[in-house]
């Protein structure tokens, strides 16, 4: 059981560390794409660069949001599982009341 917990922890840490790289790639990739479109269209206002920069920032923070949402959902499920248990006869027992 402890081996499974360690493996899950390592996977979660690997995913969390990759979030920073994903944020940088999303922001700078979209910025460069917008700048490329502005250059190809001959625009001097850099409207596409700014638009794509905002889209990249939103995409980067979306990744963080989904990561933390999943983390807190897993933690809440573990917390509920510790507080509530099912008796062999099928009745639910709340460990805080008993």
Order of alpha helices (4+ residues) and beta strands (2+ residues): alpha-alpha-beta-beta
